[in-house]
Amino acid sequence: MQKSHFDIWGSVLKMLRLIIAVVIVYLIYRLVKTSLLPSGKRSEKFPRRPASIEGEEMVKDPYCNTYIPLGDAYKASINGETLYFCSKECFEKYKRKIEEES
Ligand SMILES: [Zn+2]
């Protein structure tokens, strides 16, 4: 009886030691993973490119029907309406055209 009890505890301790070893290996693996990855992934997460290239709103030039990125457009207010042109030239031509029509 005494011996079988000892055997059970012996195998339990062996299993515990195995579990502890696995946990330690896992913790080391996580430590290495978290300390190595962030520096490599940070550049992917925050790419250093101009914010205006991707996902920028496109506006239409009502005079020549060209689409221009909002940041590059010539902004003008005509009759209380905000319009965007590819250039000041287009704005002036458009303004002239409107004045002729009205
Ligand atoms: Zn234009």
Boltz pocket constraint, residues with backbone or C-beta under 6 A from the ligand:
constraints:
  - pocket:
      binder: B
      contacts: [[A, 61], [A, 63], [A, 64], [A, 65], [A, 66], [A, 85], [A, 86], [A, 87], [A, 90]]
      max_distance: 6.0
